[in-house]
Amino acid sequence: MKLIALLIGLLIERLATELFHLRELRWLDRLIDAGFRVAGRFTVIPAFLSVLVLATLLVLPVFLVIFLAGDSLHGYPYMVLAILVLFFSLGPKDVGEDIDEYCKALQSGDGEEIRKSTKALTEKDLPMDNRARIQLVEEAAFVQANNRLFAVIFWFVLLGPFGAWSYRVTDLIRRRAVFNEVRLREPAKPHRMPDAARMLHGWLAWLPARLTAIGYALAGSFEGALGAWRSPSGHESLKQSEQSEALLARVGCGALALHRNSDETDEQRAIRGAAAVKGMLLRLLIIWAAVIAAMTLYGWSQ
């Protein structure tokens, strides 16, 4: 049943692109901001504990539905709930769609659209250097694929709808904390909520990030990925969540193993690289589906 719900959820995720705006869950931003404000009044409480309580409160409704329904949530009712929760746990946007928009912006030569599409993938401002932007986008796509898709699938297979929604909630809190800290340029607070939000999300992302990195090696150049994994990263001083992102970016680009052709422009290289990234992510999704199907047949994920 879990596999069927997962396959249907992924199919809907691929076809119902016009519904992606529903997954942005803007109304939750107000609740998260309220939680940050309350935590700011109790600076004696560790920031991580505050973030953990906030995440628990946002996860609680899904947990209560599953717990209170008990044995009645079997068969089709469970599958419908699982599909619904999975749909809202993925994303908010499909990485492939963001890549397509980035490629269209490059082809049109619209600087503003290039900036917007780049920021949607990287969550950072556009670098001035074209080659730096190309590398940043490719690295960010591999990181976002784990955040938006593969880590959600991992926790869904492990813990069902509760696991998938728990991971999405930590990502929502992280994204909102970063938005408040950087984009609104708020001064640093003593309770360090952004760092705590990154830490909680990083804990849940740690294992799926490494499974996804292994998947990149299988879906792309194994030698390139293995070499990138083994090479000194220079990121040992980074926090755990940042180390996971650095690993995904490094191994993904190593597995991509793309080299610049002497006769191509920066725009052509960017489009070719983005298309190659999208193809590799699709191959990895197929690999994951095959592995999960095999696990289900042997009763490992029942």
Backbone bond lengths (Angstrom), bond angles and torsions (degrees), N, CA, C in turn:
res aa  C-N    CA-C-N  psi(-1)  N-CA   C-N-CA  omega(-1)  CA-C   N-CA-C  phi
1 M - - - 1.461 - - 1.528 111.16 -
2 K 1.355 115.42 -38.50 1.455 119.41 -179.82 1.525 111.10 -64.46
3 L 1.351 115.89 -40.57 1.465 119.81 179.46 1.522 110.80 -64.92
4 I 1.333 116.61 -42.22 1.471 120.29 179.77 1.528 110.05 -62.15
5 A 1.333 116.01 -44.89 1.467 119.89 178.82 1.519 110.56 -61.60
6 L 1.334 116.57 -40.31 1.457 120.27 -179.93 1.521 111.26 -65.18
7 L 1.321 117.29 -45.48 1.464 120.68 -178.78 1.533 111.26 -64.84
8 I 1.345 116.02 -41.99 1.462 119.02 178.61 1.525 110.13 -66.25
9 G 1.340 116.93 -41.58 1.454 120.28 178.55 1.520 112.39 -61.26
10 L 1.336 116.92 -41.10 1.466 120.42 178.46 1.522 111.29 -69.33
11 L 1.337 116.48 -35.49 1.460 119.71 177.39 1.526 110.67 -64.66
12 I 1.331 116.42 -45.12 1.458 120.11 177.17 1.523 110.11 -61.40
13 E 1.338 115.88 -39.27 1.460 120.98 -179.31 1.526 111.31 -62.50
14 R 1.326 116.23 -31.41 1.461 120.81 179.74 1.526 112.47 -81.05
15 L 1.327 117.18 -32.74 1.458 120.59 -171.94 1.530 113.61 -97.56
16 A 1.326 116.37 -33.76 1.471 119.68 -173.66 1.522 110.97 -92.66
17 T 1.323 116.59 54.60 1.465 119.70 -177.59 1.528 112.24 -65.13
18 E 1.338 116.56 -25.86 1.466 118.66 -179.32 1.525 112.03 -71.73
19 L 1.345 116.91 -9.44 1.463 120.48 179.28 1.522 112.55 -99.07
20 F 1.309 117.05 1.95 1.457 119.96 -175.82 1.525 112.57 -61.63
21 H 1.332 116.84 -27.92 1.461 118.50 -178.93 1.525 111.46 -64.14
22 L 1.341 117.35 -23.44 1.453 120.59 179.20 1.532 111.28 -70.01
23 R 1.337 116.11 -22.96 1.462 119.90 -176.47 1.528 112.35 -85.44
24 E 1.314 117.67 -4.43 1.457 118.74 178.91 1.525 111.71 -70.09
25 L 1.350 116.50 -26.22 1.470 122.01 172.77 1.527 112.25 52.08
26 R 1.335 114.90 48.08 1.461 119.44 -178.03 1.522 112.43 -59.71
27 W 1.349 115.54 -29.95 1.460 117.97 -177.74 1.526 111.72 -65.35
28 L 1.333 117.22 -23.94 1.454 119.57 177.31 1.526 112.43 -72.14
29 D 1.344 116.31 -21.93 1.464 119.35 179.01 1.527 111.03 -58.92
30 R 1.329 116.17 -37.79 1.475 119.48 -179.93 1.526 110.93 -65.27
31 L 1.338 115.99 -39.39 1.465 119.49 178.44 1.526 111.04 -67.16
32 I 1.338 115.78 -41.30 1.467 119.54 179.26 1.527 110.60 -64.91
33 D 1.335 116.50 -43.68 1.468 120.02 177.91 1.526 111.07 -61.35
34 A 1.326 116.02 -39.39 1.472 119.42 177.90 1.519 110.28 -63.32
35 G 1.337 116.15 -40.46 1.457 119.64 177.12 1.513 112.21 -63.04
36 F 1.339 116.54 -39.06 1.471 120.30 177.11 1.527 110.81 -63.55
37 R 1.342 116.25 -41.42 1.466 119.25 -179.10 1.526 111.25 -64.64
38 V 1.333 115.84 -42.53 1.468 119.29 178.59 1.526 110.13 -62.79
39 A 1.345 116.13 -43.78 1.470 119.87 179.84 1.521 110.84 -62.57
40 G 1.337 116.81 -33.22 1.450 120.42 -179.72 1.513 113.62 -65.60
41 R 1.339 116.49 -21.45 1.470 120.13 179.07 1.527 112.23 -83.15
42 F 1.328 116.75 -14.02 1.460 120.83 -177.69 1.522 108.87 -121.43
43 T 1.323 115.00 68.70 1.460 120.04 -175.25 1.528 112.46 -68.34
44 V 1.349 117.03 -15.42 1.471 118.79 178.37 1.528 110.97 -73.28
45 I 1.329 116.98 -19.97 1.462 121.07 179.21 1.521 108.53 -82.99
46 P 1.337 119.14 131.56 1.465 120.93 179.14 1.522 111.36 -55.51
47 A 1.331 115.92 139.52 1.458 120.55 -176.94 1.520 111.53 -60.43
48 F 1.335 116.47 -38.06 1.464 119.07 -178.95 1.528 110.90 -62.34
49 L 1.319 116.57 -39.71 1.466 120.06 178.72 1.522 110.32 -63.92
50 S 1.328 117.03 -40.06 1.463 120.68 178.50 1.530 111.21 -61.98
51 V 1.323 115.86 -44.64 1.467 120.03 179.34 1.529 110.35 -65.07
52 L 1.327 116.70 -40.27 1.462 120.66 179.74 1.529 111.04 -62.61
53 V 1.339 116.76 -42.06 1.471 120.37 177.87 1.524 110.45 -64.46
54 L 1.330 117.01 -43.00 1.462 120.75 179.09 1.523 110.74 -61.30
55 A 1.330 117.22 -44.99 1.463 120.75 178.83 1.523 110.94 -62.75
56 T 1.329 116.74 -40.52 1.468 120.84 179.82 1.521 110.93 -61.67
57 L 1.333 116.73 -42.40 1.467 120.31 -179.73 1.531 111.25 -64.19
58 L 1.334 117.33 -36.47 1.462 120.13 -179.61 1.526 111.94 -76.29
59 V 1.328 117.04 -26.90 1.466 121.17 179.21 1.535 110.65 -83.33
60 L 1.329 116.31 -24.86 1.460 122.09 -172.06 1.529 114.67 -52.89
61 P 1.355 120.29 -43.63 1.472 118.70 -178.80 1.531 113.32 -57.39
62 V 1.319 117.87 -43.58 1.467 120.25 179.14 1.521 110.37 -65.22
63 F 1.337 116.26 -41.55 1.462 119.68 179.30 1.530 110.56 -61.86
64 L 1.342 116.92 -43.11 1.463 120.23 -177.97 1.525 111.84 -65.22
65 V 1.334 116.38 -39.23 1.471 119.26 177.90 1.519 110.21 -60.59
66 I 1.325 116.94 -45.72 1.470 120.70 -179.15 1.525 110.62 -67.90
67 F 1.334 116.83 -42.26 1.460 120.53 -176.81 1.523 112.16 -70.37
68 L 1.331 116.80 -46.52 1.460 120.22 -176.48 1.521 112.51 -71.22
69 A 1.329 116.61 -31.09 1.461 119.43 178.99 1.522 111.16 -68.79
70 G 1.328 116.04 -31.04 1.461 120.60 175.63 1.522 113.29 56.12
71 D 1.319 115.70 -131.93 1.465 121.57 -175.68 1.525 112.81 -68.15
72 S 1.341 116.71 -16.37 1.467 118.02 -179.52 1.520 111.83 -71.20
73 L 1.336 116.18 -18.74 1.465 119.22 180.00 1.526 110.28 -91.27
74 H 1.304 115.16 66.91 1.458 121.30 174.43 1.515 108.19 -129.57
75 G 1.318 115.47 160.11 1.453 119.12 178.80 1.509 112.15 68.19
76 Y 1.324 115.95 -134.96 1.456 121.05 -174.03 1.530 114.14 -66.22
77 P 1.331 120.63 -39.82 1.475 118.57 177.28 1.528 112.41 -57.62
78 Y 1.340 116.72 -42.45 1.458 119.54 178.87 1.521 110.50 -65.34
79 M 1.322 116.71 -41.03 1.456 119.68 -177.87 1.523 110.78 -64.22
80 V 1.323 117.26 -40.56 1.463 120.95 178.98 1.535 109.82 -64.03
81 L 1.338 116.66 -44.82 1.462 120.12 178.23 1.527 110.88 -62.23
82 A 1.329 116.33 -43.46 1.461 120.62 -178.32 1.527 110.90 -62.96
83 I 1.326 116.69 -43.05 1.469 120.51 179.54 1.524 110.50 -63.99
84 L 1.324 116.44 -43.07 1.465 120.80 -178.87 1.530 111.00 -63.54
85 V 1.334 116.39 -47.56 1.466 119.82 -179.27 1.522 110.37 -66.03
86 L 1.333 117.23 -40.30 1.461 120.55 179.88 1.523 110.89 -62.73
87 F 1.318 117.10 -41.28 1.463 120.49 179.93 1.524 111.03 -59.26
88 F 1.334 116.95 -42.69 1.465 120.01 -178.72 1.532 112.33 -80.95
89 S 1.330 117.32 -13.81 1.463 120.32 178.53 1.517 111.55 -85.78
90 L 1.318 117.80 -28.46 1.457 121.45 178.39 1.521 110.18 -75.39
91 G 1.322 115.51 157.57 1.456 118.85 172.37 1.515 115.04 88.25
92 P 1.327 117.79 -146.12 1.466 127.30 25.00 1.526 115.10 -74.50
93 K 1.333 119.85 -29.51 1.452 121.25 177.23 1.514 109.49 -114.84
94 D 1.325 115.15 156.21 1.452 120.51 176.81 1.527 109.16 -73.20
95 V 1.335 116.35 134.71 1.460 120.16 -179.47 1.527 110.74 -61.52
96 G 1.338 116.01 -40.05 1.462 119.77 179.54 1.514 112.57 -60.83
97 E 1.330 116.81 -37.52 1.466 120.26 178.59 1.524 110.60 -68.07
98 D 1.338 116.74 -39.64 1.464 119.88 176.58 1.530 110.78 -63.29
99 I 1.325 116.44 -38.27 1.467 120.13 178.06 1.522 110.29 -65.48
100 D 1.326 116.88 -41.82 1.471 120.55 178.16 1.524 111.23 -60.71
101 E 1.332 116.33 -42.95 1.466 119.89 179.37 1.529 110.83 -65.08
102 Y 1.306 116.68 -36.38 1.463 121.46 177.40 1.531 110.27 -63.76
103 C 1.330 116.34 -44.29 1.469 120.41 179.74 1.532 111.26 -65.57
104 K 1.329 116.84 -40.63 1.467 120.39 177.76 1.525 110.71 -62.82
105 A 1.327 116.02 -40.14 1.464 119.46 178.81 1.527 110.87 -63.92
106 L 1.324 117.19 -39.57 1.454 120.55 178.19 1.523 111.31 -64.72
107 Q 1.328 116.20 -41.38 1.458 120.24 -179.45 1.520 111.91 -66.87
108 S 1.333 116.23 -34.90 1.465 119.84 179.52 1.520 112.41 -78.03
109 G 1.330 116.30 -21.99 1.459 120.02 -178.44 1.519 113.84 74.17
110 D 1.333 116.88 13.98 1.462 121.77 -179.88 1.528 109.19 -78.91
111 G 1.320 116.78 110.41 1.461 121.25 -176.59 1.515 113.41 -60.70
112 E 1.342 117.10 -39.37 1.460 120.44 -178.83 1.529 110.88 -67.80
113 E 1.339 116.81 -41.01 1.460 120.43 178.07 1.525 111.03 -67.20
114 I 1.312 116.82 -37.40 1.475 120.05 176.58 1.523 109.52 -61.81
115 R 1.333 116.25 -43.16 1.462 120.02 179.71 1.522 111.34 -62.99
116 K 1.328 116.69 -45.25 1.464 120.93 -178.55 1.518 111.95 -65.75
117 S 1.334 116.24 -44.94 1.470 119.37 -178.55 1.524 111.27 -68.64
118 T 1.325 116.87 -33.82 1.467 120.26 176.57 1.524 110.49 -66.74
119 K 1.318 116.09 -43.43 1.461 120.71 -178.86 1.526 111.83 -66.33
120 A 1.351 116.75 -32.33 1.460 120.49 178.69 1.524 111.25 -63.09
121 L 1.325 116.52 -33.17 1.459 120.83 -179.79 1.521 112.32 -87.27
122 T 1.317 116.19 -42.75 1.467 119.93 -171.15 1.516 114.01 -91.66
123 E 1.353 117.16 -20.82 1.457 122.73 -173.47 1.533 110.70 59.52
124 K 1.331 115.41 26.31 1.462 121.74 178.82 1.515 108.89 -136.89
125 D 1.307 116.23 167.13 1.447 121.15 177.31 1.526 110.35 -74.24
126 L 1.322 115.55 157.28 1.460 122.19 -176.06 1.528 110.96 -70.79
127 P 1.352 118.22 125.40 1.478 120.10 175.31 1.526 110.40 -66.65
128 M 1.305 116.35 151.33 1.453 120.69 179.75 1.524 111.52 -72.36
129 D 1.330 116.59 -35.24 1.457 120.97 -178.08 1.526 110.22 -81.57
130 N 1.352 117.44 129.47 1.461 121.51 -177.42 1.522 112.61 -62.21
131 R 1.317 116.54 -42.04 1.457 119.40 -178.30 1.527 111.69 -68.76
132 A 1.314 116.01 -34.35 1.468 119.73 175.39 1.522 110.15 -65.90
133 R 1.333 116.71 -38.07 1.464 120.54 178.14 1.526 110.64 -65.12
134 I 1.319 117.01 -42.65 1.463 121.23 -179.94 1.524 110.39 -58.68
135 Q 1.327 116.08 -47.88 1.459 120.28 -179.57 1.519 111.25 -65.57
136 L 1.333 116.64 -41.50 1.457 120.84 -179.03 1.525 111.30 -62.34
137 V 1.332 117.15 -42.16 1.463 121.12 -179.41 1.522 110.96 -65.30
138 E 1.327 117.03 -44.26 1.465 120.26 -179.21 1.520 110.90 -64.64
139 E 1.323 117.16 -42.43 1.463 120.65 177.52 1.528 110.82 -63.84
140 A 1.339 116.14 -43.81 1.459 120.44 -177.59 1.524 111.52 -64.89
141 A 1.325 117.60 -36.01 1.464 120.68 179.60 1.521 110.76 -61.84
142 F 1.335 117.09 -39.09 1.464 119.90 178.76 1.520 111.32 -68.87
143 V 1.319 117.18 -35.13 1.464 120.91 177.32 1.523 110.36 -70.52
144 Q 1.330 116.90 -46.03 1.457 121.10 -178.06 1.527 111.97 -65.22
145 A 1.330 117.13 -32.04 1.463 120.07 178.63 1.522 110.54 -61.24
146 N 1.324 116.44 -37.10 1.466 119.20 177.01 1.522 110.88 -71.98
147 N 1.337 117.29 -45.13 1.462 120.96 -178.57 1.522 112.40 -62.98
148 R 1.322 116.27 -43.04 1.467 120.42 -171.55 1.524 113.48 -90.20
149 L 1.336 117.58 -23.00 1.465 119.17 -169.83 1.522 113.24 -130.53
150 F 1.326 117.41 -66.00 1.460 119.57 -167.08 1.527 112.87 -70.26
151 A 1.327 118.39 -38.88 1.469 119.50 177.26 1.521 110.96 -66.29
152 V 1.325 117.35 -35.90 1.472 120.93 176.94 1.520 109.92 -64.05
153 I 1.338 116.75 -44.05 1.459 120.57 178.01 1.525 110.39 -61.05
154 F 1.330 116.26 -43.69 1.467 120.81 -179.59 1.526 110.82 -56.73
155 W 1.336 116.92 -51.28 1.461 119.67 -177.29 1.521 111.79 -71.56
156 F 1.333 117.88 -27.10 1.464 120.36 175.00 1.525 110.16 -66.67
157 V 1.327 117.17 -44.76 1.462 120.86 179.32 1.522 110.37 -65.19
158 L 1.336 117.01 -37.72 1.459 120.79 -176.54 1.522 112.79 -75.86
159 L 1.335 116.90 -46.05 1.466 120.61 -172.62 1.526 113.85 -125.55
160 G 1.333 117.93 7.11 1.451 120.23 179.05 1.520 112.41 74.63
161 P 1.329 117.89 -157.14 1.472 121.85 -178.37 1.523 112.83 -56.49
162 F 1.326 117.43 -35.68 1.466 121.00 179.28 1.526 110.89 -61.14
163 G 1.328 117.31 -42.86 1.455 120.88 179.97 1.512 112.85 -66.69
164 A 1.338 116.30 -44.02 1.468 120.17 -179.34 1.530 110.98 -63.20
165 W 1.326 116.98 -44.25 1.465 120.12 -178.41 1.522 110.88 -69.68
166 S 1.330 117.82 -35.22 1.468 120.81 178.03 1.521 110.21 -60.56
167 Y 1.324 116.67 -43.12 1.459 119.28 179.98 1.526 110.43 -66.23
168 R 1.336 116.84 -42.48 1.462 119.89 -179.27 1.525 111.20 -62.91
169 V 1.323 116.94 -38.36 1.462 120.57 179.94 1.526 110.63 -62.55
170 T 1.340 117.09 -43.76 1.469 118.98 179.34 1.525 110.77 -64.18
171 D 1.321 117.55 -33.79 1.465 120.10 178.36 1.528 110.71 -71.22
172 L 1.337 116.81 -38.70 1.460 120.14 176.81 1.523 111.12 -61.51
173 I 1.331 116.47 -43.26 1.470 120.22 179.26 1.522 110.30 -65.07
174 R 1.330 116.50 -42.67 1.466 120.22 178.98 1.523 111.28 -60.61
175 R 1.332 116.34 -48.05 1.457 120.55 -177.67 1.527 110.93 -62.86
176 R 1.325 116.37 -40.13 1.465 119.49 -179.48 1.525 110.88 -68.74
177 A 1.327 116.50 -39.06 1.461 119.85 179.06 1.523 110.74 -63.84
178 V 1.324 116.23 -41.68 1.462 120.45 178.42 1.524 110.21 -65.85
179 F 1.330 116.96 -40.84 1.466 121.26 177.84 1.519 110.75 -58.83
180 N 1.330 116.66 -47.61 1.462 120.40 -179.00 1.517 112.17 -65.54
181 E 1.335 115.80 -34.71 1.456 119.64 -176.04 1.524 112.70 -77.79
182 V 1.327 116.05 -43.51 1.461 120.26 -171.19 1.523 112.30 -100.30
183 R 1.310 117.18 -54.39 1.457 119.82 -171.63 1.523 112.21 -73.60
184 L 1.324 117.04 -33.27 1.464 119.20 175.37 1.516 111.60 -90.63
185 R 1.355 114.70 -3.74 1.471 121.97 177.63 1.527 112.24 52.75
186 E 1.337 114.36 43.70 1.461 117.66 175.97 1.522 109.59 -74.42
187 P 1.312 118.49 143.82 1.465 119.88 176.88 1.517 111.10 -65.82
188 A 1.317 115.12 154.53 1.467 120.09 -178.91 1.523 110.14 -62.02
189 K 1.315 116.77 139.35 1.452 122.69 179.22 1.529 109.83 -101.95
190 P 1.312 117.58 152.77 1.456 119.71 -178.86 1.515 112.97 -61.98
191 H 1.351 117.74 -29.84 1.462 119.37 -175.75 1.526 112.33 -81.39
192 R 1.328 118.69 -7.55 1.469 123.17 172.39 1.532 111.68 51.22
193 M 1.320 116.36 51.83 1.464 121.25 -179.17 1.529 113.20 -60.19
194 P 1.335 119.39 -41.75 1.474 117.97 -179.97 1.522 112.99 -58.97
195 D 1.335 117.18 -42.88 1.464 120.10 178.92 1.522 110.88 -63.63
196 A 1.326 116.76 -40.50 1.461 120.40 179.75 1.527 110.86 -67.00
197 A 1.337 116.83 -39.02 1.460 120.68 178.48 1.527 110.98 -64.95
198 R 1.333 116.05 -41.22 1.474 119.57 176.91 1.525 110.83 -63.82
199 M 1.326 116.52 -38.20 1.461 120.22 -178.36 1.524 111.04 -64.47
200 L 1.336 117.31 -47.35 1.459 120.64 -179.10 1.524 110.67 -62.61
201 H 1.317 116.08 -46.45 1.458 119.56 178.51 1.529 110.56 -63.54
202 G 1.323 116.84 -38.25 1.460 120.66 -179.81 1.512 112.62 -63.78
203 W 1.323 117.48 -35.09 1.464 120.22 177.48 1.532 110.85 -63.33
204 L 1.333 116.01 -44.43 1.466 118.95 -179.19 1.524 111.77 -73.28
205 A 1.329 117.02 -24.19 1.468 120.27 -178.59 1.524 112.79 -88.35
206 W 1.334 118.41 -12.60 1.460 121.29 -171.06 1.530 112.42 -59.27
207 L 1.317 117.34 -55.58 1.465 120.01 -176.39 1.531 112.33 -69.29
208 P 1.350 119.44 -49.77 1.473 117.61 178.30 1.524 112.98 -61.20
209 A 1.334 118.18 -29.32 1.463 120.16 178.01 1.522 110.41 -62.88
210 R 1.304 117.56 -40.47 1.453 120.27 -179.86 1.522 112.09 -74.27
211 L 1.317 117.17 -34.83 1.465 119.33 173.83 1.526 110.67 -65.81
212 T 1.321 116.56 -39.03 1.456 120.58 177.63 1.523 110.56 -65.71
213 A 1.332 117.29 -40.42 1.465 120.57 178.01 1.528 110.77 -62.02
214 I 1.331 116.96 -40.66 1.466 120.10 175.12 1.527 109.85 -62.10
215 G 1.330 115.77 -39.31 1.456 120.02 177.94 1.521 112.47 -62.47
216 Y 1.335 116.94 -37.75 1.464 119.76 177.13 1.531 110.48 -60.18
217 A 1.329 116.38 -38.03 1.464 119.99 178.56 1.523 110.87 -64.84
218 L 1.336 116.87 -36.53 1.462 120.66 -179.47 1.519 112.00 -76.78
219 A 1.329 116.79 -31.93 1.464 120.67 -177.21 1.517 112.99 -87.08
220 G 1.330 117.06 -15.61 1.460 120.72 -178.93 1.515 111.32 -127.87
221 S 1.313 116.10 -140.31 1.460 121.51 179.23 1.524 109.41 -81.20
222 F 1.331 116.54 111.88 1.459 120.40 -177.32 1.528 110.23 -65.15
223 E 1.315 116.54 -43.60 1.465 120.19 -178.61 1.528 111.19 -64.65
224 G 1.341 115.88 -42.46 1.460 119.13 178.70 1.512 112.02 -63.78
225 A 1.341 116.97 -40.93 1.462 120.98 179.81 1.522 111.02 -67.66
226 L 1.339 116.61 -43.35 1.456 120.51 -179.24 1.526 110.88 -64.41
227 G 1.325 115.71 -41.01 1.459 119.00 177.65 1.513 111.82 -63.38
228 A 1.338 116.42 -39.95 1.469 120.15 179.01 1.523 111.03 -67.24
229 W 1.335 117.05 -36.92 1.467 121.00 179.86 1.525 110.39 -66.27
230 R 1.326 116.24 -40.84 1.461 120.62 -175.75 1.525 112.93 -80.08
231 S 1.305 117.12 -24.31 1.461 119.72 -174.75 1.521 110.64 -67.52
232 P 1.320 117.63 146.39 1.472 119.93 176.73 1.521 110.05 -58.74
233 S 1.310 115.86 126.72 1.469 119.66 -174.36 1.524 112.75 -89.08
234 G 1.326 115.88 -28.52 1.458 118.73 -174.29 1.512 112.78 75.01
235 H 1.362 116.33 10.14 1.466 120.45 -177.74 1.524 111.78 -110.08
236 E 1.338 117.25 17.89 1.458 119.66 -176.63 1.520 112.32 -62.07
237 S 1.322 117.40 -25.75 1.463 120.67 -178.58 1.528 112.59 -82.59
238 L 1.329 117.21 -6.64 1.460 120.46 -178.76 1.525 110.50 -73.32
239 K 1.328 115.21 159.24 1.454 120.33 174.36 1.527 109.69 -68.51
240 Q 1.331 115.87 165.28 1.460 120.27 -173.79 1.522 112.23 -58.03
241 S 1.345 116.85 -45.65 1.458 120.10 -178.92 1.521 111.25 -63.19
242 E 1.336 116.13 -38.04 1.461 120.09 179.86 1.524 110.76 -71.41
243 Q 1.326 117.29 -32.18 1.453 120.24 176.63 1.524 111.19 -65.36
244 S 1.329 116.39 -39.68 1.469 119.81 178.33 1.528 110.52 -63.56
245 E 1.325 116.62 -43.05 1.454 120.20 178.77 1.523 111.04 -65.26
246 A 1.341 117.08 -40.86 1.458 120.53 178.48 1.523 110.90 -63.65
247 L 1.341 117.25 -37.81 1.468 121.06 178.26 1.522 110.58 -65.09
248 L 1.320 117.03 -45.82 1.466 120.55 179.69 1.525 110.83 -60.73
249 A 1.324 116.48 -44.25 1.464 120.46 -179.31 1.522 111.04 -64.55
250 R 1.332 116.03 -44.25 1.462 120.45 -176.26 1.529 111.82 -68.31
251 V 1.328 116.26 -47.32 1.463 120.46 -177.93 1.528 110.44 -70.20
252 G 1.334 117.14 -39.09 1.460 120.06 178.81 1.513 111.93 -60.36
253 C 1.331 116.47 -46.95 1.468 120.17 179.57 1.528 110.92 -67.67
254 G 1.343 116.61 -34.09 1.454 119.32 176.00 1.520 111.73 -64.85
255 A 1.333 116.11 -41.03 1.460 120.55 177.96 1.522 111.78 -69.20
256 L 1.320 116.32 -29.85 1.460 120.40 178.64 1.525 110.73 -66.13
257 A 1.317 116.58 -41.17 1.474 123.40 173.32 1.527 112.34 51.17
258 L 1.335 115.57 47.71 1.458 119.88 178.68 1.516 110.51 -97.20
259 H 1.317 115.65 139.27 1.457 121.05 176.21 1.522 108.88 -121.74
260 R 1.290 115.24 149.50 1.463 120.02 -179.11 1.523 110.11 -74.40
261 N 1.343 115.85 132.09 1.461 120.86 173.03 1.528 109.00 -79.62
262 S 1.295 115.74 144.70 1.467 120.20 -175.18 1.523 113.06 -65.18
263 D 1.343 116.72 -24.23 1.458 119.60 -174.35 1.526 113.49 -103.70
264 E 1.328 118.66 9.95 1.460 119.61 -177.48 1.518 110.98 -105.34
265 T 1.318 114.79 149.83 1.460 121.15 178.56 1.526 109.64 -83.55
266 D 1.326 115.40 171.47 1.465 119.83 177.08 1.524 110.67 -60.45
267 E 1.328 116.77 -39.81 1.463 120.36 179.99 1.524 110.98 -63.40
268 Q 1.337 117.67 -44.33 1.457 121.29 179.61 1.523 111.17 -64.33
269 R 1.334 115.93 -40.40 1.473 118.96 178.53 1.522 110.69 -65.71
270 A 1.323 117.28 -38.92 1.465 120.96 -179.92 1.520 110.92 -64.60
271 I 1.331 116.97 -43.76 1.461 120.45 -179.57 1.520 111.09 -67.85
272 R 1.340 116.24 -42.24 1.464 119.88 179.42 1.528 110.79 -63.43
273 G 1.337 116.39 -41.05 1.450 120.05 179.05 1.514 112.30 -66.57
274 A 1.332 116.97 -42.73 1.465 120.64 -179.99 1.524 110.86 -63.54
275 A 1.339 116.86 -41.05 1.464 120.49 178.27 1.520 110.89 -64.72
276 A 1.333 117.16 -38.42 1.462 120.93 179.01 1.528 110.90 -66.43
277 V 1.331 116.34 -39.37 1.466 120.30 177.03 1.521 110.31 -62.28
278 K 1.316 117.30 -46.34 1.463 121.13 -179.84 1.520 111.14 -60.43
279 G 1.326 117.15 -41.89 1.456 120.70 178.63 1.520 111.94 -63.94
280 M 1.314 116.99 -39.85 1.462 120.11 -179.70 1.525 111.14 -68.18
281 L 1.325 117.27 -38.46 1.465 120.53 178.04 1.524 110.79 -64.80
282 L 1.320 116.98 -37.35 1.463 120.33 177.70 1.532 110.58 -65.98
283 R 1.330 117.02 -42.20 1.472 119.99 177.81 1.523 110.87 -62.47
284 L 1.325 116.60 -40.03 1.462 119.34 179.34 1.525 111.06 -66.32
285 L 1.326 117.26 -38.45 1.460 120.08 177.89 1.527 110.65 -61.13
286 I 1.330 116.89 -40.14 1.459 121.15 177.27 1.527 110.76 -64.34
287 I 1.339 116.50 -40.69 1.467 120.93 178.19 1.525 110.40 -61.82
288 W 1.334 115.99 -46.10 1.473 119.62 179.33 1.527 110.80 -61.70
289 A 1.334 117.29 -42.93 1.466 120.36 179.82 1.524 110.57 -61.30
290 A 1.332 116.79 -40.58 1.466 120.30 179.55 1.529 111.02 -65.90
291 V 1.331 117.03 -42.30 1.467 120.87 179.78 1.524 110.76 -65.01
292 I 1.332 116.97 -44.41 1.467 120.54 179.96 1.525 110.46 -64.91
293 A 1.335 117.18 -38.10 1.463 120.65 177.42 1.524 110.45 -62.66
294 A 1.332 116.24 -42.97 1.462 119.53 179.05 1.517 110.92 -64.44
295 M 1.336 117.65 -41.15 1.461 121.63 177.37 1.523 110.79 -60.93
296 T 1.325 116.13 -40.82 1.467 120.68 -179.02 1.528 110.78 -65.62
297 L 1.323 116.28 -41.46 1.462 120.43 179.49 1.527 111.60 -60.36
298 Y 1.332 116.23 -33.64 1.463 120.56 179.04 1.519 112.44 -91.30
299 G 1.341 115.90 2.71 1.457 119.83 174.64 1.508 115.36 77.33
300 W 1.371 117.53 19.75 1.464 120.71 -176.38 1.523 112.07 -81.65
301 S 1.336 118.16 -21.49 1.469 118.44 -177.18 1.518 111.85 -117.56
302 Q 1.330 115.92 23.14 1.458 119.39 179.32 1.530 109.90 -74.89
